[in-house]
């Protein structure tokens, strides 16, 4: 029972780590995508001034 519980906890930790990494990657991709869209809409200079 003890080893089973430890295995579950370890797997859960791994899952949390992986989902955190994926979340970060998604956010970065979204930022880049948004930035590219702004460059197309507003031109390069105004896109750089926007947050």
Order of alpha helices (4+ residues) and beta strands (2+ residues): alpha-alpha
